[in-house]
Amino acid sequence: WPPDKPIGTAQEVACLLWNYENKDLEIMLLQWLNVIDDLKIYCNEDGPSDRFHDLLLKKGR
């Protein structure tokens, strides 16, 4: 990406990050997922992994 050009839409940002490999980014994303998953503990709500698991169970039927 040129330094003076905006990255663009959310989809373009997601594509850029999907293709970008960096150990620091990987660690940060894993920590972020752990924090989001803690919603179940602290807020008594399902986290993303619970919803993903439910979707997998529905597809398997």
CHARMM-style PDB file with segment names, atoms N, HN, CA, C and O in Angstrom:
ATOM      1  N   TRP     1       0.829  -1.182   0.000  1.00  0.00      PROA
ATOM      2  CA  TRP     1       0.000   0.000   0.000  1.00  0.00      PROA
ATOM      3  C   TRP     1       0.873   1.246   0.000  1.00  0.00      PROA
ATOM      4  O   TRP     1       1.838   1.335   0.759  1.00  0.00      PROA
ATOM      5  N   PRO     2       0.536   2.198  -0.845  1.00  0.00      PROA
ATOM      6  CA  PRO     2       1.280   3.459  -0.820  1.00  0.00      PROA
ATOM      7  C   PRO     2       1.041   4.190   0.505  1.00  0.00      PROA
ATOM      8  O   PRO     2      -0.053   4.111   1.064  1.00  0.00      PROA
ATOM      9  N   PRO     3       2.053   4.899   1.009  1.00  0.00      PROA
ATOM     10  CA  PRO     3       1.895   5.550   2.313  1.00  0.00      PROA
ATOM     11  C   PRO     3       0.856   6.662   2.334  1.00  0.00      PROA
ATOM     12  O   PRO     3       0.343   6.992   3.404  1.00  0.00      PROA
ATOM     13  N   ASP     4       0.531   7.249   1.192  1.00  0.00      PROA
ATOM     14  HN  ASP     4       0.948   6.981   0.323  1.00  0.00      PROA
ATOM     15  CA  ASP     4      -0.421   8.351   1.172  1.00  0.00      PROA
ATOM     16  C   ASP     4      -1.831   7.914   0.764  1.00  0.00      PROA
ATOM     17  O   ASP     4      -2.712   8.757   0.592  1.00  0.00      PROA
ATOM     18  N   LYS     5      -2.049   6.610   0.610  1.00  0.00      PROA
ATOM     19  HN  LYS     5      -1.333   5.926   0.750  1.00  0.00      PROA
ATOM     20  CA  LYS     5      -3.365   6.111   0.208  1.00  0.00      PROA
ATOM     21  C   LYS     5      -4.053   5.457   1.404  1.00  0.00      PROA
ATOM     22  O   LYS     5      -3.443   4.625   2.076  1.00  0.00      PROA
ATOM     23  N   PRO     6      -5.319   5.816   1.688  1.00  0.00      PROA
ATOM     24  CA  PRO     6      -6.045   5.144   2.770  1.00  0.00      PROA
ATOM     25  C   PRO     6      -6.218   3.656   2.455  1.00  0.00      PROA
ATOM     26  O   PRO     6      -6.291   3.263   1.291  1.00  0.00      PROA
ATOM     27  N   ILE     7      -6.281   2.847   3.492  1.00  0.00      PROA
ATOM     28  HN  ILE     7      -6.222   3.166   4.438  1.00  0.00      PROA
ATOM     29  CA  ILE     7      -6.435   1.404   3.286  1.00  0.00      PROA
ATOM     30  C   ILE     7      -7.780   1.115   2.630  1.00  0.00      PROA
ATOM     31  O   ILE     7      -7.865   0.272   1.737  1.00  0.00      PROA
ATOM     32  N   GLY     8      -8.825   1.804   3.062  1.00  0.00      PROA
ATOM     33  HN  GLY     8      -8.757   2.489   3.787  1.00  0.00      PROA
ATOM     34  CA  GLY     8     -10.116   1.631   2.410  1.00  0.00      PROA
ATOM     35  C   GLY     8     -11.186   1.126   3.343  1.00  0.00      PROA
ATOM     36  O   GLY     8     -11.243   1.499   4.515  1.00  0.00      PROA
ATOM     37  N   THR     9     -12.029   0.275   2.808  1.00  0.00      PROA
ATOM     38  HN  THR     9     -11.983  -0.028   1.856  1.00  0.00      PROA
ATOM     39  CA  THR     9     -13.195  -0.219   3.539  1.00  0.00      PROA
ATOM     40  C   THR     9     -12.782  -1.259   4.583  1.00  0.00      PROA
ATOM     41  O   THR     9     -11.635  -1.703   4.626  1.00  0.00      PROA
ATOM     42  N   ALA    10     -13.740  -1.628   5.412  1.00  0.00      PROA
ATOM     43  HN  ALA    10     -14.672  -1.267   5.378  1.00  0.00      PROA
ATOM     44  CA  ALA    10     -13.488  -2.644   6.428  1.00  0.00      PROA
ATOM     45  C   ALA    10     -13.088  -3.972   5.784  1.00  0.00      PROA
ATOM     46  O   ALA    10     -12.252  -4.700   6.320  1.00  0.00      PROA
ATOM     47  N   GLN    11     -13.686  -4.281   4.637  1.00  0.00      PROA
ATOM     48  HN  GLN    11     -14.365  -3.689   4.201  1.00  0.00      PROA
ATOM     49  CA  GLN    11     -13.347  -5.525   3.932  1.00  0.00      PROA
ATOM     50  C   GLN    11     -11.903  -5.499   3.446  1.00  0.00      PROA
ATOM     51  O   GLN    11     -11.205  -6.510   3.526  1.00  0.00      PROA
ATOM     52  N   GLU    12     -11.452  -4.360   2.945  1.00  0.00      PROA
ATOM     53  HN  GLU    12     -12.019  -3.539   2.880  1.00  0.00      PROA
ATOM     54  CA  GLU    12     -10.068  -4.244   2.477  1.00  0.00      PROA
ATOM     55  C   GLU    12      -9.083  -4.330   3.644  1.00  0.00      PROA
ATOM     56  O   GLU    12      -8.002  -4.903   3.508  1.00  0.00      PROA
ATOM     57  N   VAL    13      -9.458  -3.760   4.786  1.00  0.00      PROA
ATOM     58  HN  VAL    13     -10.335  -3.294   4.897  1.00  0.00      PROA
ATOM     59  CA  VAL    13      -8.610  -3.868   5.980  1.00  0.00      PROA
ATOM     60  C   VAL    13      -8.527  -5.317   6.423  1.00  0.00      PROA
ATOM     61  O   VAL    13      -7.447  -5.800   6.763  1.00  0.00      PROA
ATOM     62  N   ALA    14      -9.661  -6.019   6.423  1.00  0.00      PROA
ATOM     63  HN  ALA    14     -10.538  -5.626   6.147  1.00  0.00      PROA
ATOM     64  CA  ALA    14      -9.669  -7.427   6.810  1.00  0.00      PROA
ATOM     65  C   ALA    14      -8.794  -8.256   5.875  1.00  0.00      PROA
ATOM     66  O   ALA    14      -8.067  -9.140   6.330  1.00  0.00      PROA
ATOM     67  N   CYS    15      -8.856  -7.981   4.581  1.00  0.00      PROA
ATOM     68  HN  CYS    15      -9.447  -7.263   4.211  1.00  0.00      PROA
ATOM     69  CA  CYS    15      -8.019  -8.702   3.611  1.00  0.00      PROA
ATOM     70  C   CYS    15      -6.541  -8.427   3.860  1.00  0.00      PROA
ATOM     71  O   CYS    15      -5.711  -9.333   3.792  1.00  0.00      PROA
ATOM     72  N   LEU    16      -6.225  -7.176   4.148  1.00  0.00      PROA
ATOM     73  HN  LEU    16      -6.899  -6.440   4.203  1.00  0.00      PROA
ATOM     74  CA  LEU    16      -4.833  -6.822   4.421  1.00  0.00      PROA
ATOM     75  C   LEU    16      -4.323  -7.555   5.661  1.00  0.00      PROA
ATOM     76  O   LEU    16      -3.234  -8.130   5.641  1.00  0.00      PROA
ATOM     77  N   LEU    17      -5.101  -7.535   6.730  1.00  0.00      PROA
ATOM     78  HN  LEU    17      -5.985  -7.068   6.746  1.00  0.00      PROA
ATOM     79  CA  LEU    17      -4.670  -8.201   7.961  1.00  0.00      PROA
ATOM     80  C   LEU    17      -4.644  -9.717   7.803  1.00  0.00      PROA
ATOM     81  O   LEU    17      -3.804 -10.382   8.410  1.00  0.00      PROA
ATOM     82  N   TRP    18      -5.548 -10.277   6.998  1.00  0.00      PROA
ATOM     83  HN  TRP    18      -6.230  -9.737   6.505  1.00  0.00      PROA
ATOM     84  CA  TRP    18      -5.583 -11.717   6.786  1.00  0.00      PROA
ATOM     85  C   TRP    18      -4.284 -12.190   6.115  1.00  0.00      PROA
ATOM     86  O   TRP    18      -3.772 -13.267   6.421  1.00  0.00      PROA
ATOM     87  N   ASN    19      -3.766 -11.370   5.200  1.00  0.00      PROA
ATOM     88  HN  ASN    19      -4.182 -10.496   4.951  1.00  0.00      PROA
ATOM     89  CA  ASN    19      -2.561 -11.737   4.464  1.00  0.00      PROA
ATOM     90  C   ASN    19      -1.275 -11.307   5.163  1.00  0.00      PROA
ATOM     91  O   ASN    19      -0.185 -11.680   4.731  1.00  0.00      PROA
ATOM     92  N   TYR    20      -1.386 -10.540   6.220  1.00  0.00      PROA
ATOM     93  HN  TYR    20      -2.272 -10.236   6.571  1.00  0.00      PROA
ATOM     94  CA  TYR    20      -0.218 -10.009   6.916  1.00  0.00      PROA
ATOM     95  C   TYR    20       0.177 -10.961   8.036  1.00  0.00      PROA
ATOM     96  O   TYR    20      -0.639 -11.259   8.908  1.00  0.00      PROA
ATOM     97  N   GLU    21       1.410 -11.437   8.025  1.00  0.00      PROA
ATOM     98  HN  GLU    21       2.073 -11.194   7.316  1.00  0.00      PROA
ATOM     99  CA  GLU    21       1.890 -12.356   9.048  1.00  0.00      PROA
ATOM    100  C   GLU    21       2.930 -11.665   9.908  1.00  0.00      PROA
ATOM    101  O   GLU    21       3.920 -11.128   9.412  1.00  0.00      PROA
ATOM    102  N   ASN    22       2.683 -11.691  11.199  1.00  0.00      PROA
ATOM    103  HN  ASN    22       1.878 -12.127  11.602  1.00  0.00      PROA
ATOM    104  CA  ASN    22       3.581 -11.057  12.135  1.00  0.00      PROA
ATOM    105  C   ASN    22       3.337 -11.706  13.496  1.00  0.00      PROA
ATOM    106  O   ASN    22       2.187 -11.830  13.920  1.00  0.00      PROA
ATOM    107  N   LYS    23       4.385 -12.117  14.178  1.00  0.00      PROA
ATOM    108  HN  LYS    23       5.319 -12.017  13.834  1.00  0.00      PROA
ATOM    109  CA  LYS    23       4.234 -12.784  15.477  1.00  0.00      PROA
ATOM    110  C   LYS    23       3.580 -11.870  16.498  1.00  0.00      PROA
ATOM    111  O   LYS    23       2.760 -12.324  17.296  1.00  0.00      PROA
ATOM    112  N   ASP    24       3.931 -10.579  16.487  1.00  0.00      PROA
ATOM    113  HN  ASP    24       4.597 -10.210  15.838  1.00  0.00      PROA
ATOM    114  CA  ASP    24       3.323  -9.643  17.444  1.00  0.00      PROA
ATOM    115  C   ASP    24       1.826  -9.514  17.208  1.00  0.00      PROA
ATOM    116  O   ASP    24       1.044  -9.486  18.158  1.00  0.00      PROA
ATOM    117  N   LEU    25       1.426  -9.437  15.941  1.00  0.00      PROA
ATOM    118  HN  LEU    25       2.061  -9.461  15.170  1.00  0.00      PROA
ATOM    119  CA  LEU    25       0.008  -9.345  15.611  1.00  0.00      PROA
ATOM    120  C   LEU    25      -0.714 -10.629  16.004  1.00  0.00      PROA
ATOM    121  O   LEU    25      -1.833 -10.582  16.515  1.00  0.00      PROA
ATOM    122  N   GLU    26      -0.084 -11.765  15.771  1.00  0.00      PROA
ATOM    123  HN  GLU    26       0.826 -11.804  15.356  1.00  0.00      PROA
ATOM    124  CA  GLU    26      -0.681 -13.046  16.130  1.00  0.00      PROA
ATOM    125  C   GLU    26      -0.927 -13.134  17.639  1.00  0.00      PROA
ATOM    126  O   GLU    26      -1.993 -13.573  18.070  1.00  0.00      PROA
ATOM    127  N   ILE    27       0.047 -12.721  18.431  1.00  0.00      PROA
ATOM    128  HN  ILE    27       0.913 -12.365  18.081  1.00  0.00      PROA
ATOM    129  CA  ILE    27      -0.091 -12.750  19.889  1.00  0.00      PROA
ATOM    130  C   ILE    27      -1.187 -11.783  20.332  1.00  0.00      PROA
ATOM    131  O   ILE    27      -2.001 -12.117  21.192  1.00  0.00      PROA
ATOM    132  N   MET    28      -1.209 -10.592  19.748  1.00  0.00      PROA
ATOM    133  HN  MET    28      -0.547 -10.320  19.049  1.00  0.00      PROA
ATOM    134  CA  MET    28      -2.224  -9.612  20.105  1.00  0.00      PROA
ATOM    135  C   MET    28      -3.626 -10.117  19.779  1.00  0.00      PROA
ATOM    136  O   MET    28      -4.544  -9.940  20.579  1.00  0.00      PROA
ATOM    137  N   LEU    29      -3.804 -10.743  18.615  1.00  0.00      PROA
ATOM    138  HN  LEU    29      -3.058 -10.887  17.965  1.00  0.00      PROA
ATOM    139  CA  LEU    29      -5.113 -11.255  18.236  1.00  0.00      PROA
ATOM    140  C   LEU    29      -5.553 -12.400  19.148  1.00  0.00      PROA
ATOM    141  O   LEU    29      -6.727 -12.488  19.507  1.00  0.00      PROA
ATOM    142  N   LEU    30      -4.629 -13.267  19.520  1.00  0.00      PROA
ATOM    143  HN  LEU    30      -3.675 -13.195  19.228  1.00  0.00      PROA
ATOM    144  CA  LEU    30      -4.972 -14.356  20.433  1.00  0.00      PROA
ATOM    145  C   LEU    30      -5.363 -13.818  21.809  1.00  0.00      PROA
ATOM    146  O   LEU    30      -6.299 -14.322  22.428  1.00  0.00      PROA
ATOM    147  N   GLN    31      -4.657 -12.808  22.283  1.00  0.00      PROA
ATOM    148  HN  GLN    31      -3.896 -12.399  21.779  1.00  0.00      PROA
ATOM    149  CA  GLN    31      -5.020 -12.202  23.562  1.00  0.00      PROA
ATOM    150  C   GLN    31      -6.383 -11.530  23.474  1.00  0.00      PROA
ATOM    151  O   GLN    31      -7.180 -11.615  24.408  1.00  0.00      PROA
ATOM    152  N   TRP    32      -6.657 -10.859  22.350  1.00  0.00      PROA
ATOM    153  HN  TRP    32      -6.009 -10.790  21.591  1.00  0.00      PROA
ATOM    154  CA  TRP    32      -7.948 -10.214  22.161  1.00  0.00      PROA
ATOM    155  C   TRP    32      -9.066 -11.249  22.161  1.00  0.00      PROA
ATOM    156  O   TRP    32     -10.117 -11.025  22.761  1.00  0.00      PROA
ATOM    157  N   LEU    33      -8.849 -12.381  21.492  1.00  0.00      PROA
ATOM    158  HN  LEU    33      -7.995 -12.563  21.004  1.00  0.00      PROA
ATOM    159  CA  LEU    33      -9.859 -13.435  21.490  1.00  0.00      PROA
ATOM    160  C   LEU    33     -10.092 -13.983  22.891  1.00  0.00      PROA
ATOM    161  O   LEU    33     -11.227 -14.296  23.250  1.00  0.00      PROA
ATOM    162  N   ASN    34      -9.035 -14.102  23.686  1.00  0.00      PROA
ATOM    163  HN  ASN    34      -8.113 -13.848  23.394  1.00  0.00      PROA
ATOM    164  CA  ASN    34      -9.201 -14.559  25.059  1.00  0.00      PROA
ATOM    165  C   ASN    34     -10.012 -13.575  25.885  1.00  0.00      PROA
ATOM    166  O   ASN    34     -10.842 -13.981  26.698  1.00  0.00      PROA
ATOM    167  N   VAL    35      -9.779 -12.294  25.684  1.00  0.00      PROA
ATOM    168  HN  VAL    35      -9.105 -11.964  25.023  1.00  0.00      PROA
ATOM    169  CA  VAL    35     -10.549 -11.272  26.409  1.00  0.00      PROA
ATOM    170  C   VAL    35     -12.017 -11.338  26.006  1.00  0.00      PROA
ATOM    171  O   VAL    35     -12.904 -11.277  26.857  1.00  0.00      PROA
ATOM    172  N   ILE    36     -12.270 -11.462  24.702  1.00  0.00      PROA
ATOM    173  HN  ILE    36     -11.549 -11.512  24.010  1.00  0.00      PROA
ATOM    174  CA  ILE    36     -13.652 -11.552  24.228  1.00  0.00      PROA
ATOM    175  C   ILE    36     -14.318 -12.808  24.780  1.00  0.00      PROA
ATOM    176  O   ILE    36     -15.493 -12.779  25.148  1.00  0.00      PROA
ATOM    177  N   ASP    37     -13.580 -13.898  24.838  1.00  0.00      PROA
ATOM    178  HN  ASP    37     -12.626 -13.922  24.540  1.00  0.00      PROA
ATOM    179  CA  ASP    37     -14.132 -15.132  25.389  1.00  0.00      PROA
ATOM    180  C   ASP    37     -14.450 -15.003  26.878  1.00  0.00      PROA
ATOM    181  O   ASP    37     -15.311 -15.720  27.388  1.00  0.00      PROA
ATOM    182  N   ASP    38     -13.772 -14.109  27.572  1.00  0.00      PROA
ATOM    183  HN  ASP    38     -13.072 -13.527  27.158  1.00  0.00      PROA
ATOM    184  CA  ASP    38     -14.048 -13.901  28.993  1.00  0.00      PROA
ATOM    185  C   ASP    38     -15.409 -13.261  29.235  1.00  0.00      PROA
ATOM    186  O   ASP    38     -15.856 -13.181  30.379  1.00  0.00      PROA
ATOM    187  N   LEU    39     -16.074 -12.806  28.178  1.00  0.00      PROA
ATOM    188  HN  LEU    39     -15.711 -12.871  27.248  1.00  0.00      PROA
ATOM    189  CA  LEU    39     -17.425 -12.272  28.327  1.00  0.00      PROA
ATOM    190  C   LEU    39     -18.342 -13.283  29.007  1.00  0.00      PROA
ATOM    191  O   LEU    39     -19.211 -12.918  29.799  1.00  0.00      PROA
ATOM    192  N   LYS    40     -18.138 -14.537  28.690  1.00  0.00      PROA
ATOM    193  HN  LYS    40     -17.431 -14.833  28.047  1.00  0.00      PROA
ATOM    194  CA  LYS    40     -18.979 -15.582  29.268  1.00  0.00      PROA
ATOM    195  C   LYS    40     -18.814 -15.622  30.785  1.00  0.00      PROA
ATOM    196  O   LYS    40     -19.784 -15.829  31.515  1.00  0.00      PROA
ATOM    197  N   ILE    41     -17.599 -15.427  31.248  1.00  0.00      PROA
ATOM    198  HN  ILE    41     -16.812 -15.259  30.655  1.00  0.00      PROA
ATOM    199  CA  ILE    41     -17.334 -15.492  32.685  1.00  0.00      PROA
ATOM    200  C   ILE    41     -17.846 -14.251  33.394  1.00  0.00      PROA
ATOM    201  O   ILE    41     -18.546 -14.352  34.402  1.00  0.00      PROA
ATOM    202  N   TYR    42     -17.502 -13.083  32.875  1.00  0.00      PROA
ATOM    203  HN  TYR    42     -16.933 -13.001  32.056  1.00  0.00      PROA
ATOM    204  CA  TYR    42     -17.775 -11.842  33.596  1.00  0.00      PROA
ATOM    205  C   TYR    42     -19.151 -11.251  33.315  1.00  0.00      PROA
ATOM    206  O   TYR    42     -19.719 -10.582  34.178  1.00  0.00      PROA
ATOM    207  N   CYS    43     -19.689 -11.481  32.143  1.00  0.00      PROA
ATOM    208  HN  CYS    43     -19.228 -12.024  31.442  1.00  0.00      PROA
ATOM    209  CA  CYS    43     -20.975 -10.873  31.779  1.00  0.00      PROA
ATOM    210  C   CYS    43     -22.092 -11.898  31.658  1.00  0.00      PROA
ATOM    211  O   CYS    43     -23.233 -11.544  31.363  1.00  0.00      PROA
ATOM    212  N   ASN    44     -21.770 -13.158  31.882  1.00  0.00      PROA
ATOM    213  HN  ASN    44     -20.842 -13.446  32.121  1.00  0.00      PROA
ATOM    214  CA  ASN    44     -22.739 -14.247  31.777  1.00  0.00      PROA
ATOM    215  C   ASN    44     -23.401 -14.274  30.396  1.00  0.00      PROA
ATOM    216  O   ASN    44     -24.606 -14.491  30.273  1.00  0.00      PROA
ATOM    217  N   GLU    45     -22.588 -14.049  29.366  1.00  0.00      PROA
ATOM    218  HN  GLU    45     -21.608 -13.873  29.466  1.00  0.00      PROA
ATOM    219  CA  GLU    45     -23.049 -14.102  27.983  1.00  0.00      PROA
ATOM    220  C   GLU    45     -22.177 -15.091  27.213  1.00  0.00      PROA
ATOM    221  O   GLU    45     -21.042 -15.375  27.596  1.00  0.00      PROA
ATOM    222  N   ASP    46     -22.731 -15.603  26.127  1.00  0.00      PROA
ATOM    223  HN  ASP    46     -23.653 -15.372  25.815  1.00  0.00      PROA
ATOM    224  CA  ASP    46     -21.942 -16.484  25.269  1.00  0.00      PROA
ATOM    225  C   ASP    46     -20.864 -15.682  24.556  1.00  0.00      PROA
ATOM    226  O   ASP    46     -21.097 -14.559  24.109  1.00  0.00      PROA
ATOM    227  N   GLY    47     -19.696 -16.269  24.457  1.00  0.00      PROA
ATOM    228  HN  GLY    47     -19.506 -17.182  24.820  1.00  0.00      PROA
ATOM    229  CA  GLY    47     -18.614 -15.647  23.711  1.00  0.00      PROA
ATOM    230  C   GLY    47     -18.629 -16.106  22.273  1.00  0.00      PROA
ATOM    231  O   GLY    47     -19.440 -16.956  21.905  1.00  0.00      PROA
ATOM    232  N   PRO    48     -17.743 -15.560  21.444  1.00  0.00      PROA
ATOM    233  CA  PRO    48     -17.694 -15.925  20.022  1.00  0.00      PROA
ATOM    234  C   PRO    48     -17.427 -17.414  19.798  1.00  0.00      PROA
ATOM    235  O   PRO    48     -17.980 -18.009  18.873  1.00  0.00      PROA
ATOM    236  N   SER    49     -16.585 -18.017  20.637  1.00  0.00      PROA
ATOM    237  HN  SER    49     -16.136 -17.533  21.388  1.00  0.00      PROA
ATOM    238  CA  SER    49     -16.292 -19.438  20.433  1.00  0.00      PROA
ATOM    239  C   SER    49     -17.529 -20.294  20.710  1.00  0.00      PROA
ATOM    240  O   SER    49     -17.725 -21.324  20.066  1.00  0.00      PROA
ATOM    241  N   ASP    50     -18.362 -19.876  21.661  1.00  0.00      PROA
ATOM    242  HN  ASP    50     -18.203 -19.039  22.185  1.00  0.00      PROA
ATOM    243  CA  ASP    50     -19.603 -20.611  21.927  1.00  0.00      PROA
ATOM    244  C   ASP    50     -20.544 -20.522  20.738  1.00  0.00      PROA
ATOM    245  O   ASP    50     -21.155 -21.516  20.345  1.00  0.00      PROA
ATOM    246  N   ARG    51     -20.659 -19.343  20.173  1.00  0.00      PROA
ATOM    247  HN  ARG    51     -20.163 -18.535  20.492  1.00  0.00      PROA
ATOM    248  CA  ARG    51     -21.531 -19.164  19.009  1.00  0.00      PROA
ATOM    249  C   ARG    51     -21.008 -19.953  17.813  1.00  0.00      PROA
ATOM    250  O   ARG    51     -21.782 -20.560  17.072  1.00  0.00      PROA
ATOM    251  N   PHE    52     -19.687 -19.941  17.630  1.00  0.00      PROA
ATOM    252  HN  PHE    52     -19.058 -19.448  18.231  1.00  0.00      PROA
ATOM    253  CA  PHE    52     -19.076 -20.693  16.539  1.00  0.00      PROA
ATOM    254  C   PHE    52     -19.328 -22.193  16.720  1.00  0.00      PROA
ATOM    255  O   PHE    52     -19.650 -22.893  15.760  1.00  0.00      PROA
ATOM    256  N   HSD    53     -19.182 -22.675  17.946  1.00  0.00      PROA
ATOM    257  HN  HSD    53     -18.921 -22.106  18.726  1.00  0.00      PROA
ATOM    258  CA  HSD    53     -19.429 -24.089  18.237  1.00  0.00      PROA
ATOM    259  C   HSD    53     -20.881 -24.445  17.951  1.00  0.00      PROA
ATOM    260  O   HSD    53     -21.157 -25.500  17.381  1.00  0.00      PROA
ATOM    261  N   ASP    54     -21.817 -23.574  18.340  1.00  0.00      PROA
ATOM    262  HN  ASP    54     -21.592 -22.716  18.803  1.00  0.00      PROA
ATOM    263  CA  ASP    54     -23.231 -23.819  18.061  1.00  0.00      PROA
ATOM    264  C   ASP    54     -23.493 -23.892  16.561  1.00  0.00      PROA
ATOM    265  O   ASP    54     -24.266 -24.735  16.105  1.00  0.00      PROA
ATOM    266  N   LEU    55     -22.848 -23.005  15.788  1.00  0.00      PROA
ATOM    267  HN  LEU    55     -22.221 -22.320  16.159  1.00  0.00      PROA
ATOM    268  CA  LEU    55     -23.031 -23.036  14.332  1.00  0.00      PROA
ATOM    269  C   LEU    55     -22.497 -24.337  13.743  1.00  0.00      PROA
ATOM    270  O   LEU    55     -23.105 -24.912  12.840  1.00  0.00      PROA
ATOM    271  N   LEU    56     -21.356 -24.801  14.257  1.00  0.00      PROA
ATOM    272  HN  LEU    56     -20.862 -24.335  14.991  1.00  0.00      PROA
ATOM    273  CA  LEU    56     -20.808 -26.067  13.757  1.00  0.00      PROA
ATOM    274  C   LEU    56     -21.733 -27.231  14.056  1.00  0.00      PROA
ATOM    275  O   LEU    56     -21.904 -28.124  13.226  1.00  0.00      PROA
ATOM    276  N   LEU    57     -22.331 -27.223  15.247  1.00  0.00      PROA
ATOM    277  HN  LEU    57     -22.192 -26.498  15.921  1.00  0.00      PROA
ATOM    278  CA  LEU    57     -23.263 -28.295  15.599  1.00  0.00      PROA
ATOM    279  C   LEU    57     -24.494 -28.282  14.697  1.00  0.00      PROA
ATOM    280  O   LEU    57     -24.991 -29.341  14.315  1.00  0.00      PROA
ATOM    281  N   LYS    58     -24.988 -27.097  14.356  1.00  0.00      PROA
ATOM    282  HN  LYS    58     -24.585 -26.236  14.667  1.00  0.00      PROA
ATOM    283  CA  LYS    58     -26.156 -26.995  13.491  1.00  0.00      PROA
ATOM    284  C   LYS    58     -25.849 -27.480  12.087  1.00  0.00      PROA
ATOM    285  O   LYS    58     -26.695 -28.107  11.450  1.00  0.00      PROA
ATOM    286  N   LYS    59     -24.617 -27.190  11.585  1.00  0.00      PROA
ATOM    287  HN  LYS    59     -23.930 -26.680  12.103  1.00  0.00      PROA
ATOM    288  CA  LYS    59     -24.243 -27.621  10.234  1.00  0.00      PROA
ATOM    289  C   LYS    59     -24.073 -29.131  10.169  1.00  0.00      PROA
ATOM    290  O   LYS    59     -24.302 -29.736   9.121  1.00  0.00      PROA
ATOM    291  N   GLY    60     -23.674 -29.747  11.281  1.00  0.00      PROA
ATOM    292  HN  GLY    60     -23.488 -29.256  12.132  1.00  0.00      PROA
ATOM    293  CA  GLY    60     -23.436 -31.182  11.293  1.00  0.00      PROA
ATOM    294  C   GLY    60     -24.706 -32.005  11.292  1.00  0.00      PROA
ATOM    295  O   GLY    60     -24.665 -33.205  11.020  1.00  0.00      PROA
ATOM    296  N   ARG    61     -25.822 -31.387  11.587  1.00  0.00      PROA
ATOM    297  HN  ARG    61     -25.855 -30.412  11.808  1.00  0.00      PROA
ATOM    298  CA  ARG    61     -27.095 -32.145  11.649  1.00  0.00      PROA
ATOM    299  C   ARG    61     -27.686 -32.354  10.310  1.00  0.00      PROA
ATOM    300  OT1 ARG    61     -28.747 -32.968  10.192  1.00  0.00      PROA
TER     301      ARG     61
END
